[in-house]
Amino acid sequence: MSSPRMTQAQSPASLRKIRIAYIGWVRPGPGSGASLALQRHLYGGGEFEVFVGTHTPYAGLGLPERWQSLSRTKIHERALRTRVRRVLAQYEMLLEPVLFAKQIERAIREFAPDVLLTVPDNTLSWAAYRLSRKLGLPLVSNFQDWWPRGQIHSLLETPYAWVRRMLETRFRKIYQESVVAFCTSEGFRRFLGPHPCAPLLYPCPADRPSPRPLSSPPRPDRPIRVVYGGTLFRYYGEKMLALAKVAAQNPSIDLRLFGGTPDWSAQDLDWAQKSGIYRGLLTNEEFRRELLEADVLIAAMTSAPELETMMRTSFTTKFLEYCQFAKPVIIWGPEYCEPVRVALETGAGLAVTDESPELVVEKIIGLRDPNAFQIFADGAWSAATTFFDPQPIHSTFVDAIHRVIIERK
């Protein structure tokens, strides 16, 4: 259930800055939606003093002395490039967190945090859990993805079945023993079950514009520009490639895909680049300019059976970000995934639950109708100014952590 709002006497402004030690694989900073959301919560409002323990070097966020990059041996790093990579991945998930907890313990003690924060993952979050138990620190978790059954970029990093079961046991233990367990969707809360403090915490987008951005139906004398940005490998890549091939046959659609290099065949990748459909990976600022020029925005989830649990629990940051542009947002995915459920229930997006790319193209063309365009543009902006508004989302994070400190006094 959501954490209640604090009284004026208990407001964050009346308290000293809380010291948060964050340990996790998702590191705050630019990159994925999860990384940006974490950065906005920890550093955006200036409410916290922050220490970070993660796998990447310091890159200018916060104080350098409050960032520790967890290190591996040179032998380990060399072995990652050999045929034993899959076996090493299992070690990294099961045993390496114990070593990392020992490696970072002294720095955590010296920082003397009020709480330990983690985003549950297949590796470092278990180090956070162990340290919270050893040092007697309250554990706060932010459940964003069910990574034991997630879409791993490299098949060599996929957990064995018995390892996956152990990871899922760890995830549930982290959930049960967290004083606050933020959940990125209602589906995640249903999946994990009852908890005394499990606030809904959508992935925090950037500050929304004010006033409402201008948007208008596509001009009849040019193609509808449709923009997708995000994952383009494995299941997502297959899905967007199928859409690209259908859209390319319709001259009234200008589909543009942005993201890291897809794992398509050389022939398909060459075609997508030469046709102007795949346009590479952009910075956040560059991508926002593309969104401003688009007519319709699209986010996708997969119906692959092995990722059903992840689809029922995770929530794409892109949905929240796209709504800030006051343009129709197409949410293409199975009916059971959380963004589709929200789109169907609130009108924040146009949900397409059929796997057929032809149907998606049909829906895109339907948005040439000014009335249809306006309905979904209004629905997106309504979401951006209410339940997708970054300010109340961030306040949920801040208030829940402050409440932990108050209740421990």
LUMBA-167243 format. One record per residue: x, y, z of N, C-alpha, C, CB in turn; residue in three letters. Coordinates in steps of 0.1 Angstrom, whole numbers, plus 2048, in hexadecimal, padded with zeros to 3 digits. Atoms other than C-alpha are relative to their C-alpha. Glycine has a CB too. Layout:
<pts>
XYZXYZXYZXYZALA;...
</pts>
This chain:
<pts>
8087F480080080080080980C8007F680080CMET;7F97F380180B8247FA80380580E7F980A7F7SER;7FC7FA7F481E8368157F880D80280F803801SER;8087F37FE80885282580980C8007F87FF80DPRO;7F87F380081287682180380480E7F780B7F9ARG;7FB7FC7F382588683D7F980D80480F802800MET;8067F37FB8188A285380A80B7FE7FC7FF80FTHR;7F77F58028268C585180C7FF8097F980D802GLN;7F68017F683A8BF87180B7F67FC7FA7FD80DALA;7F780A80484A8A18618058027F27F97F2801GLN;7FC7FE80E8518B083F80F7FF7FE7FC80E7FBSER;7F28028028728A882F80980D8028027FC7F2PRO;7F97F47FF87C8CD83080480280E7F880C7FBALA;7FD7FE7F287C8CB85680B7F78057F47FF809SER;7F780B7FC8958AE85780D8027F97FA7F27FDLEU;7F38008078BA8AB8508007F77F480B7FC80AARG;7FF80980B8C489A8308027F280480B8057F6LYS;7FE80E7FD8C087583180C7FB7F77F37F87FDILE;7F48068078DF8618277FB7F27FB80C7FF80AARG;80480C8078D784680E80C7FA7F97F58037F5ILE;7F68088078F082B8047F97F77F68097F880AALA;80680880B8E581D7E280A7F57FB7FC8097F5TYR;7F880B8068F37FB7D77F87F97F68057F680BILE;80880780B8E77EC7B68078017F37F28067FFGLY;7FB80180E8EF7E37927FB80C7F87FC7F37FATRP;8057F48078D87FF78580780B8077F0800801VAL;7F97F57F98EE81D78B7F980D7FC80E8007FBARG;8067F48038E084078D8088087F57FE80980CPRO;7FA7F980B8E785576E7F97FF7F380F7FC7FFGLY;80780180D8DF8587498027F27FB80780A7F6PRO;80080D8058D88397367F27FB7FF8087F6809GLY;80D8068018BA82373C7F68098088007F2806SER;80B7F97F98988307498027FE80F7F37FC7FCGLY;7FF8047F289F81E76A80C8088068037F1802ALA;7F57F87FB8C183076E7FD80E80280C7FE7F6SER;8047F27FF8B28527677F680280C7FA8057F3LEU;80A7FF7F589584C77F80880080E7F67F5800ALA;7F98007F48AE84379A80880C80380A7F4800LEU;7F97F37FE8C38627947F780B8048078037F2GLN;80A7F57FD8A48787967FC7FF80F7F47FF7F7ARG;8048027F289A8697B880C8048097FB7F2802HIS;7F57FF7F68BD8697C880680E7FF80A7F67FDLEU;7F97F38018CB88A7BA7F880B7FB80B7FE7F6TYR;8077F68068B089D7A97FA80B8097F47FB7F8GLY;8077F77F789F8AD7C780980680B7F57FA806GLY;7F67FC7F68BE8B17DE7FC7FD80E80180F7FFGLY;8058047F38AC8A07FB80A7F78077F27FA7FFGLU;7F880A7FA8C788680180F8027FE7FC7F27FAPHE;7F28028028EB8808078027F17FB80980380DGLU;80080D8078F48627F180E7FA7FE7FA8027F2VAL;7F580880390E8477EF7FC7F57F68077FA80DPHE;80380A80A90F8307D180A7F57FF7FE8077F2VAL;7F880C80391D80D7CD7FA7F97F58017F780DGLY;80580680D91A7FF7AA80B7FB7F87F780A7F8THR;7F580780892D7EE78E80780A7F77F97F57F8HIS;7FA7F780993680D77A80880B8077F58077F7THR;7F87F67FA9508287807F880D80380C8037F8PRO;8067F27FD94784B78E8008087F380880780BTYR;8027F980C93A8607727FB80E8027F77F97F6ALA;8047F27FE9348827827F38038077FF8077F3GLY;80C7FE7F991487C79580380080F7F57F67FCLEU;7FD7FF7F29168877BA80F8028027FC7F3806GLY;7F27FE7FC9388877CC8087F47FD80180380FLEU;7F880B8049538717BF8047F780C80D8047F9PRO;7FD8087F595C8657E27F47F880680680980BGLU;80C8077FC9388597E67FB7F77F57F5809804ARG;80480980B9398427C880B7F58007FF8077F2TRP;7F680B80094A8207CA7FC7F67F48007F880DGLN;80280A80A94E80A7AB8057F38048078057F3SER;7FC80D7FB94E7E67B58097F97F67F47F8804LEU;7F680580A96C7D57A58017F080180D806803SER;7FD80E8019747B279980F7FE7FD7F77FA7F4ARG;7F28038029967A17958028007F18047F3806THR;7FD80180F9A87A37737FE7F37FA80F8047FFLYS;80280D8049A677E7717F17FE7FC8047F580AILE;80E8018029807807747FC8077F37F880680CHIS;8037F880C97E79B7598057F97F380680E801GLU;7FC80780C9937877417F87F47FD80F7FC802ARG;80880C80297E7687477F38037FA7FF7F980DALA;80D7FC80695F77B73D8007FF7F17FC80E804LEU;7FF80180F96C77A7198037F27FB80B80A7FCARG;7FE80E80596F7547187F37F880180B7FA80ATHR;80B8088019587377157F97FD80E8047F37F9ARG;8068037F295273573B7F780C80480B7FE80AVAL;8087F47FC93E75673A7F37FC8067FE8087F3ARG;80D8047FB91D7447408017FB80F7FA7F57F8ARG;7FE8057F292B73275F80380C80980B7F5800VAL;7FD7F57F893A75276C7F480980380B8097F9LEU;80D7F87FE9187647687F97FA80C7F78007F4ALA;8078067F590974B78180780380D7FF7F17FEGLN;7F87FC7F59267527997FD80E80480F7FE7FETYR;8027F27FE9207777957F28038078018087F3GLU;80E7FF7FA8FB77379E7FF7FB80E7F67FA7F7MET;8018077F38FF75B7BB80A80480B8007F27FELEU;7F57FF7F69207617CC80780D80180A7F57FELEU;7F97F480092F7817C17FA80B8098018067F2GLU;8057F67F79177977D58057FF80E7F17FF800PRO;7FA8027F29267887F580D8078008017F1803VAL;7F37FA8019487947EA7FF8107FF8097FB7F4LEU;8027F280293B7B67DF7FB80780D7F58037F5PHE;8047FA7F392A7BB80180C8028097F67F6807ALA;7F47FE7F894B7B681280980B7FB8097F3800LYS;7F87F580795C7CD7F97FC80E8048017FE7F1GLN;8067F27FE9457EA8007FC80380F7F48027F7ILE;8057FE7F293D7E582580780B8078037F3808GLU;7F97F57F99587FC8327FB80E7FC80F7FF7FEARG;8047F380594D81981C7F28038058008007F0ALA;80D7FE7FB92981382780080480E7F77F47FEILE;7FE7FD7F293381484B80480F8028097F7808ARG;7FB7F37FF9468348467F680B7FC80D8027F8GLU;80B7F78049298458347F580180A7FB7FC7F2PHE;80A8007F591283B8507F28047FA80380980BALA;80D7FC8068F183B83B7F57FD80A7FE7F87F3PRO;80C8027F88CF83D84A7F87F47FA7F780C7FFASP;80680B8078C28248308087FA7F57F28047FAVAL;7F980680C8CF80C8167F57FE7F58067F2803LEU;80A80180B8BD80E7F48067F77F57FD80E7FALEU;7FC80880B8BE7F57D87F57FE7F68057F2805THR;80980480A8AD7ED7B78027F17FE8018087F3VAL;7FD80E8018A97C77B88047FC7F27F47F8804PRO;7FA80580D8BF7B779D8057F280280B80A7FBASP;7FB80E7FF8D079679780D7FF8078017FA7F2ASN;7F38017FA8F07A07A880180980D80A8047F6THR;7FC7F77F68F87BF7BD7F580280B80480D7FBLEU;80B7FE7F68D67C27CF8027F780C7F27FF7FASER;7FE80A7F58DF7A37E380B80580A8037F27FBTRP;7F67FA7F78FE7B57F07FA80A80980B8067F8ALA;8077F67F88E77D17FC7F87FA80B7F78097F7ALA;8088087F68D17B880D8097FB80C7F87F57FATYR;7F78067F68EE7A781F80580B80980B7F97FAARG;7FB7F57F88FC7C982B7F680680980680A7F7LEU;80A7FB7F88DB7D58377FE7F780D7F28017F9SER;8028097F58D87B684D80C80180A7FF7F17FBARG;7F48007F88FC7B785980280D80880D7FE7F8LYS;7FE7F37FA8FD7DD8617F380580780480A7F6LEU;80C7FC7F98D97DF86E7FA80D7FA80380380EGLY;8057F58078CF7F88547F37FD7F980A8067F5LEU;80D8028078AB7FC8468027FF7F17F680B803PRO;7FE80380E8A97EE8237F48067F98017F17FDLEU;80A7FB8088958018098027FB7F27FF810800VAL;7FE80680E88F7F07E77F68067F67FD7F1801SER;8087FB80B8817FC7C67FF7F67F580780E7FBASN;80180B8098747DF7B27FB8067F27F57F6805PHE;8027FB80D8767E978D7FE7F57F680B8097FCGLN;80180B80A87A7C977A8027F280780B8017F5ASP;7FE80D7FA8787A478280B7F97F87F37F77FFTRP;7F580480889B79D7768037F27FF80C807805TRP;7FE80E80289D77877C7FA7FA7F47FC7F880DPRO;80780580D88577475F80080C7F67F27FB803ARG;7FF7F580989079374C8067FD7F380780B807GLY;7FA80180D89C79972980F8048027F98097F5GLN;7F27FD7FE8C279672E8068027F28077F4807ILE;7FA7FC80C8D67A77138087F47F980980C801HIS;7F880C8058EE78970F7FB7F380680F802804SER;80480D7FB8E376671180A7F98097FD7F67F4LEU;7F58057F790475E7227FE80480E80D8037FBLEU;8027FB7F38F87717407F27FC80680080F800GLU;80C8057FC8D775F7438017F680C7F87F97F5THR;7FF8097F58D274D7657FB7F27FC7F980580CPRO;80580E8018CF7277657F37FF80880A7F6806TYR;80D8017FA8AD71B77080180080F7F87F47FBALA;7FF8017F28B871279380680D8068097F5804TRP;7FB7F37FC8CB7337967F480A80080C8057F7VAL;80B7F78018AC74678B7F77FE80C7F87FE7F3ARG;8088027F48987367A780680680D7FD7F0802ARG;7F97FA7F48B27417C17FF80F7FF80E7FB800MET;8017F28018B17647B37F28058048038047F2LEU;80E7FC7FC88B7657B67FD7FF80F7F67F77F8GLU;8018017F188D7597DA80780D8068077F4805THR;7FA7F47FB8A57767E07F880C7FE80E8027FAARG;8097F580288E78F7D07F580180A7FB7FF7F1PHE;80B8007F78727857E680580280E7F87F27FFARG;7FA7FD7F388878680580380F80180D7F8802LYS;7FD7F28008937A97FC7F38088028078057F3ILE;80D7F97FF86E7B37F87FB7FE80E7F67F97F6TYR;8068037F28637A381980780880B8007F2803GLN;7F97FA7F587F7B382D80480E7FE80D7F8802GLU;7FF7F180287F7D681E7F68078087FF8037F1SER;8097F87F98717F08347F68087F780780A809VAL;8087FA80B8658018148037F87F38028107FEVAL;7FE80880C8607ED7F47F88077F57FC7F1801ALA;8077F980B8588057D77FE7F67F580980C7FBPHE;80380980C8477F37BA7FC8097F47F47F7803CYS;8017F880C8488017977F27FF7F980A7FD7F6THR;80E8018068247F678F7F77F980A8017F87F3SER;80A8077F88047E979E8027F17FE7F28047FDGLU;7FE80E80380C7C878D80B7FA8098037FE7F2GLY;7F58057F782D7C57A17FB7FE80E80B80A7FFPHE;8058027F281B7CA7C27F77F48017F880D804ARG;80980C8008017B07B98097F37FF7F68007F4ARG;7F780B80281D7987AE8087FD80D80A8027F5PHE;7F88027F483279D7CE7F77FD80D80980B802LEU;8098037F581479C7E680180B80B8047F3806GLY;8027F67F580C7AE80780E8058057F87FB80BPRO;7F47FA7FA8267C58167FB80C80880B8047F6HIS;8057F57F88227DF83280380E7FA80680080DPRO;7FE7F38078317FB81C8067FD7F280A809809CYS;7FB80280D8337F57F77F980A7F67FC7F27FBALA;8067F680882B8167E68027FE7F180680E804PRO;7FF80080E8248187C180980B7FC7F28017F9LEU;7F77F680484182A7B18037FE7F180D7FF808LEU;7FD80080F84082F78B80E8057FE7F58087F8TYR;7F27FA80386283577B7FF80F7FD8067F87F4PRO;8017F180086885A7808058067F380780680CCYS;7FB7FA80C86A86D75F80680E8037F48037F6PRO;7FB7F37FE87A88F75A7F580A8038088057F3ALA;80B7F67FE8688AF7647F88027F480780D806ASP;8087FE80B84B8B474E80080E7FC7F27FA802ARG;8017F28058478D37387F48078058018017F1PRO;80C7F87FD8308EF74180180D7F87FF803810SER;80E80680281A8FA72F8017F37F87F780A7FAPRO;80180C80880E8DC71B8078037F27F17FD7FEARG;7FA7FF80D8238D66FC7F58017F580A7F57FDPRO;80980080B8128DE6DB8017F37F880380C7F6LEU;80180C8098078C06C67F48017F78007F3809SER;80B7FF8097F18BD6A87FF7F37F780080C7F7SER;80180C8087E48A069280A8017F47F27FE7FAPRO;7F780180B7FC8956767FA8077F48047F27FCPRO;8057F980C7FA8AB6577FE7F57F580B80A7FBARG;80380A80A7EA89863A80A7FF7F57F28037FAPRO;7F67FF80B8068A262280D7F980380280E7FBASP;7F48077FD82188E6347FE7F480880A80A807ARG;80280C7F882786D6457FE80280E80B7F67FDPRO;8017FF7F181E86766980E7FC8067F57F7806ILE;7F38037FA83F86867C7FE7F980E80980C802ARG;8018087F484084C69680D7FD8067F87F37FDVAL;7F38017FA85C84A6AF8007F580B80580D806VAL;7FE80A7F586882D6C580E8018047FD7F17FBTYR;7F28007FA88682E6DC8017F680B80380E805GLY;7FE80A7F68938126F18077F47FB7F37FC806GLY;7F980D80389E7EE6F07FD7FB7F27FB7F580BTHR;80280580D8A37DF6CE8077F37FE80580A7F6LEU;7FA80D8028B27BD6D57F67F580580D7FF808PHE;80980C7FD8A279A6D97F28037FE8037FC80FARG;80F80080287C79B6DE7FC80E7FB7F97FC80DTYR;8057F28048787C16DC8068037F280680A80ATYR;7FB7FE80D88F7C26BE7F97F97F580F7FC7FFGLY;80880880987C7A76AC7F28077FD7FD7F2804GLU;80D7FA80185B7B96B380180D7F87FA80380ELYS;7FF7F38078677DB6A78047FE7F1809809807MET;7FC80380D8777CC6887F47FC7F780B7F57FFLEU;80C8048078567BC67E7F780C7FD7F87F6809ALA;8077F48038457DD6828068097F67FE80980DLEU;7F87F780A8607EF66E7FD7FA7F280F7FF803ALA;80280580D85B7D76517F28027FA8037F1800LYS;80E7FD8048357DC6507FF80F7FE7F67FB80BVAL;8017F18028388026558078057F380680780CALA;7F97FC80C8518046397F87FF7F380D7F97FFALA;80880280B8377F86217F580A7FF7FA7F2800GLN;80B7F680082081562A80680E7FF7F77FF80CASN;7FA7F380282C83761C7FB80B8098008047F2PRO;8057F67F881684963480580080F7F07FF801SER;7FA8027F382B83E65280F8028007FC7F2807ILE;7F27FD7FE84D84B65C8047FB80E80480F7FEASP;7FC8067F385983367780F8028037FD7F1800LEU;7F27FD7FD87983C6898037F880D80380F802ARG;7FC8087F488A8246A280E8058058017F17FCLEU;7F37FB7F98A58306BB8037F680B7FE80E805PHE;7FB8097F58BA81B6D280E7FA7FC7F67F5802GLY;7F48078038D98066D47FF7F77F48057F880CGLY;80080880D8E47F16B67F87F380280E7FD7FDTHR;80980C7FF8C97D66B18097F37FD7F48017F6PRO;7FA80D8038D37B16B07FA7FA7F38007F780CASP;80680580D8C37AD68D80B7FA7F77F880B7F9TRP;7F780580A8D379C67080780C7F97F97F77F6SER;7F97F58078ED7B165D7F78067F580D7FB7FAALA;8097FB80B8D47B36407F58098057FA7F47F8GLN;80B7F87FB8B77BF65580580D8067F97F880BASP;7FB7F47FB8CD7D866780480A7F580C7FD809LEU;7FC7F780B8DB7E66477F48067F98087F87F5ASP;80C7FB8068B87E96397F980B8097F57F57FETRP;8067F67F78AB7FB65880780D8007FF7FA80EALA;7F87F37FF8C78146587FF8077F380F7FC802GLN;8017F980D8C681B6327F28067FE8047F77F5LYS;80E7FC8018A081F6347FD80C8097F67F5802SER;8027F57F78A38396507F77FC80C7FA80B7F9GLY;8088057F588F8236688087FF80D7F97F37FDILE;7F78007F58AB81B68080A80B8008077F2801TYR;7F87F38018BD83B68A80A80180C7F780C801ARG;7F58007F68D58306A67FC80480E80B8097FCGLY;8027FC7F28D98396CB80280F8018097F8809LEU;7FF7F27FE8D385D6D580280380F7F48087FALEU;8007FB7F28DA8716F47F280480480A80D802THR;80D7FC7FC8BC87A7097FB80D7FA7FF801810ASN;8047F38068BC89D6FC7FC7FF7F180B80B802GLU;80280280E8BE8926D87F37F87FE80B7F87FAGLU;80C8078028A28796DD7F48088038017F380APHE;80C7F87FD88B8926ED7FD8097F480380980CARG;8037F880C88F8A86CE7F97F77F580D8057F9ARG;80780880988488A6B97F17FE8048077F27FFGLU;80D8017FA8668866D07F780C7FD8007FD80FLEU;8077F480285D8AA6CB7FB8017F180880C803LEU;80480080E85C8A56A57F77F57FC80D7FF7F8GLU;80980B8038488856A67F28038008037F4809ALA;80E7FF7FF8238816A17FA7F680A7FA7FE7F2ASP;80580B7F881E8606B380D7F98067F87F57F8VAL;7F58077F983484E6CD7FC7F280480480880DLEU;80380E7FE8368296D38097FA80A8007F87F3ILE;7F88087F68418136F07FB7F17FE7FE80580FALA;80480E8038417ED6ED8057F780C8077FB7F3ALA;7FD80B7F78417CF7047FF7F37F97F780080DMET;80080D8078457AA6FB7F77F780680E7FA800THR;80980B7FB82E78D6FD8077F38017F47FE7F6SER;7F880D7FE84A7736FF7FD7FA80D8108037FFALA;8058077F383E75971980B80180B7FD7F27FDPRO;7F68007F686075972B80180E80780D7FC7FAGLU;7FF7F37FA85C77E7327F380580680580B7F6LEU;80D7FC7FC83877E73D80080680E7F67F4800GLU;7FF7FA7F284178476280580E8008097F7809THR;7FA7F28008567A27597F680A7FA80D7FF7F7MET;8097F780683B7B07437F480380A7FA7FA7F3MET;80B7FE7F68217AC75F80580980C7FC7F3806ARG;7FB7F97F48377BF77880780D7FC80A7F8807THR;7F87F480384E7D87667F880B7FA80C7FD7F7SER;8077F58068447FA75980A8097F87F980980BPHE;7F77F980885580C73C80080F8037FE7FE7F1THR;7FE7F27FE86382F7447FB8087F480E804804THR;8037F980C85D8397207F18048008027F77F4LYS;80E7FC8008378397257FE80D8087F77F5807PHE;8017F47F883A85474080680C7F88067FF80ELEU;7F97F580785386872B7F88057F480E7FC7FCGLU;8077FD80D83F86670B7F38098037FC7F47F9TYR;80C7F97FD81F87371C80380F8027FA7FA80DCYS;7FD7F27FE8318947248008087F380D801807GLN;7FF7F880D83189D6FF7F28027FA8087F87F6PHE;80E7FD80480A89D6FD7FD7FB7F27FD80F801ALA;80280680D80A8866DF7FB7F280280D8007F7LYS;80580E7FE7F98646D980C7F78037F87FC7F4PRO;7F680A7FD80D8486E97FA7F27FD80580180FVAL;80580E8028088256DB8087F68098037FC7F1ILE;7FA8097F780F80A6F57FD7F27FA7FA80180EILE;80280D8078147E96E28067F48088088017F2TRP;7FC80B7F88157CA6F77F57F780480880580CGLY;80A8097FB8027AD7077F780780A8057F4806PRO;80A7FA7F87E27B671A8047FF80F7F37FA7FEGLU;7FD8017F27F17AA73B80C8098048047F2803TYR;7F57F87FB80F7C273B7FB80D80680A8037F4CYS;8047F47F880D7E07527FD80C7F880A80280BGLU;8027F38078117FD73A7F37FF7F780B8037F7PRO;80C8028077F57EE7247F48018098007F27F9VAL;80B7FF7F77DF7EA7427FC80E8048037F880DARG;8027F17FC7E480F74C7FA8077F480D806804VAL;8057F980C7DE81A7287F17FD7FE8087FC7F4ALA;80E8048027BD8077267F780680B7FF7F0800LEU;8087FC7F57B18127487FF8108018057FB80DGLU;8007F27FE7BA8377468008087F380D804807THR;8007F980C7BC84072180D8087FE7F580A7FFGLY;7F47F98027E084C7258077FC7F38097FD80CALA;7FA80580C7EA8387077F67F87F880D7F8802GLY;8088098097DC8256E98067F28018008067F1LEU;7FB80D7FE7E08016F27FD7F77F47FA7F980DALA;80180A80B7E67E76D78057F28068088047F3VAL;7FD80C7F97E57C46E68027F47F67F67FC80ATHR;7FE80A80A7E77B06C580F8017FC7F68027F4ASP;7F280080480A7A56BA8028057F28067F2802GLU;7FF7FD80E8027AE69680580E7FD7F27FF7F9SER;7FB7F38048187CB6897F68077F680E7FF7FAPRO;80A7FA80A7FD7D066E7F68088087FA7F67F8GLU;80A7F97F87E47DA68A80680D8067FB7F780BLEU;7FA7F37FA7FD7F369980080A7F580F7FD805VAL;8007F680B8018036777F28057FD8057F97F3VAL;80E7FB8017DB8056747FD80A80B7F67F4801GLU;8037F67F57D981669680780D7FE8047FA80DLYS;7F97F38037F482F68C7F98087F580E7FC7FBILE;8087F980B7E183866C7F48068067FE7F77F4ILE;80C7FB7FA7C283C68180280D8077FA7F5809GLY;7FE7F47F97D285869480280C7F780D7FE808LEU;8017F48097D186E6757F28078038007FC7F2ARG;80D7FA7FD7AD87468080280A80C7F57F5804ASP;7FD7F57F67AE8956947F97FC80E7FB80D7FBPRO;8068037F37958886AE8077F58077F17FC7FDASN;7F880B7F97A88686B580D8058058027F47F6ALA;7F37FA7FC7C987B6B67FE80880D8068097F5PHE;8027F77F57BB8946CF7FC7F880D7F580A7FDGLN;8048097F47AB8796E680D7FA8067F77F57FBILE;7F48077FA7CD8676EA80A80A8048057F67F7PHE;7F77F67FB7E18876EC7FC80680D80180C7F5ALA;8057FB7F37CB8947088027F580B7F18037FFASP;7FE80B7F67CD87271980E7FF8057FB7F37FAGLY;7F18007FC7F387371980380C8098098017F3ALA;7FD7F47F77F48967277F97FF80D7FC80D7F8TRP;8078027F47DA88E7418097F780A7F27FA7FESER;7F88097F87F087174D80D8088058047F47F8ALA;7F37FA7FD81088774C7FE80A80C8058087F4ALA;8037F67F57FF8A17647F97FA80C7F880B7FATHR;8068067F47F088877C8097F48057F27FB7FDTHR;7F980C7FA7FC86478480E7FE7FA7F87F47FEPHE;7F280180581B86776D80880D8037FF7FE7F1PHE;7F97F47FD82588977B80C7FD8087F780A807ASP;7F48047F984988778780180680E80C8057F9PRO;7FF7FB7F284489D7A67F97F780A7F980E800GLN;8068097F682B8877B88077F28007F17FE7FDPRO;7F880D80083F8687AD80C8028098047FC7F2ILE;7F57FD7F785E8777BD7FD80280E80880C7FBHIS;8057FE7F284B8827DC7FD7F28077F4809800SER;80280D7FA84085E7E180D7F98057F97F67F5THR;7F28067FC8658537E280580780C8098027F4PHE;7FB7F87F586F86F7F97F97FE80D80180F7FDVAL;8088027F485286C8118027F38077F18037FCASP;7FF80D7FB85584781580D7FE8087FF7F57F5ALA;7F38017F987A84981E80180880D80B8037F6ILE;8007F77F48758668367F87F980B7FA80D7FDHIS;8088067F685A8528478087F58077F37FA7F9ARG;7F780B7FA87383584D80880680B8097FA7F5VAL;7F77FA7F688A84D85F7F880480C80780C7FAILE;8087FB7F586E85C8747FB7F58097F38077FBILE;80580B7F886183A87F80B7F98077F97F67F6GLU;7F58067F988382F88980680880C80C7FD7F6ARG;7FB7F77F588984C8A17F97FC80D7FD80F7FDLYS;
</pts>
